Amino acid sequence: MLPEYGRPVHELLAELAELKAGDLPVRGGKVTAYVYDTGRPEIHDAAHRAYAEMLEVNMLDPTAFPSMIALERQVVGAVAGLLGGDGGTPGIFTSGGTESIMLAVKAARDHWRAAGRSGSGAPGDAAGETGENGARGPQMVLPVTAHPAFHKAAHYLGVEVVPVPVDPVTFRVSVPAVEAAIGDRTVLVVVSAPSYPQGVVDPVAEVAALASSRGVPCHVDACVGGWLLPWLREAGAEIPAFDLSVPGVTSLSCDLHKFGYAPKGASVLLFKDAALRRRAYFASAAWPGYTIINATVQSSRSAGPLGGAWATLQSLGRDGYLELGRTTLEATRRLVEGVAAIPGLRVLGRPESSLVAIAAEQDGPGGTDGAIDVFVLADEARRRGWFLQPQLSYAGIPANLHITVTGVTLHGVEAMLEVIAESAEAARKAGPAVVPDGLPELIASVDLEALDDATFTELAASVGISLDGGGPKEMAVVNAVLDALPAAVRETVLVRFLSGIYS
Ligand SMILES: Cc1ncc(COP(=O)(O)O)c(C=O)c1O
């Protein structure tokens, strides 16, 4: 509610602090997803101050605020310099991985249209396509482990996803499957470096060469790994070639708000050439107001994130990132080795980055006698003050828990291992989460779109979820129910859930 009279700042800050008391902590390393902590408060402080300094600059019009051009050139140049480009590499500073991916897909789609492969040949003219996923419309070849941001881009931009499987042991995309999936309507082939779920790098060089031989652009999603893998490599890890220097790679996304440790709202999209970058841009003079030239999806946007990212890069420097890379690598090795020694648990694949997926030795959750239900394990860890991120089973990959190891993890890695071991033991004793009899079948059979709010709220309550905004602490049953549903039904449930908590 809008107050009748303005309130003093101390009161507002006190209220924010109170509201945040129920949040997961963003510092300290006990939350193993969403947040990236260097463990060096002075770095985050520098970023906050620069963020605030640039906060009111509007990136809508670079000619009005040339400071943003200078900063963006420096930030894009730094990313290009580390990832196989140079001072002349074209790039765009965006608000995050999803926006970078959206623009990469738009550029590829419009490149395909301009080449006349959509039937009409006219840029931006979808004539010849027979609807959103029409038989002649654009397609994108995507590993099943690729981030949902590509599905979102496909949905927004009218591109059909052609999913390709990954190897069940290494979790890397199958090159022959990519080859078989490429067709006349393929506008883009995607690989991840690494993919988020298991932290492994797809065979970038092979896939990019293949795409290039078929005249198709290849995007490397290095959103999570772009600003991590080079430092891990320098620290001694074996990292395959994945960047813009790999022949056939035409664009690459790298989020600075992940392993760049910048405040949220910071990603860079690089292009092999400026012509492809122009396909990501949007201009409009089709109204009587100011002229629109946008490099990003957003139009008016704060330069705060750009200032924050620039300051983080400048205050850490090469030396700072290399040191963070060293500690991250050491912590990851210790974590992988420690988890392997915990009875009943295993690490999926061989993580090449610092993203680790932990599954039950017998695939679960809890389906087999004596197996640890990883969702119960996550609740046990949460009770002990640690957040481990549940990942549902998908495409033959079992349910598991995700841990993103960051710069701050090393000092607490032994404590983390102790909590995982204790929680695993408690989960074994507790047994698997009990899914109410017939509930997944019931959910799958009802028309969720048609359900009224009261009935959906009741349904949610039956698995212990109240839609009052305070997230449930016990999630094992919820996760087990979701896990038992097909992906499309999971999606409908999640949309209903989101609309429920905001109503
Ligand atoms: C590999 C990968 N790509 C894309 C994204 C999406 O990034 P964002 O959440 O910044 O939109 C993520 C996020 O974790 C990711 O790990």
The ligand as an ORCA input file, in Angstrom:
! r2SCAN-3c Opt
* xyz 0 1
  C      24.538    -22.560    -18.543
  C      23.546    -21.480    -18.207
  N      22.976    -20.774    -19.198
  C      22.083    -19.794    -18.955
  C      21.720    -19.468    -17.669
  C      20.675    -18.393    -17.436
  O      21.229    -17.301    -16.778
  P      20.345    -16.173    -16.055
  O      19.736    -16.805    -14.848
  O      21.358    -15.116    -15.753
  O      19.329    -15.688    -17.022
  C      22.293    -20.178    -16.604
  C      21.910    -19.892    -15.221
  O      22.298    -20.568    -14.301
  C      23.233    -21.200    -16.884
  O      23.802    -21.912    -15.902
*
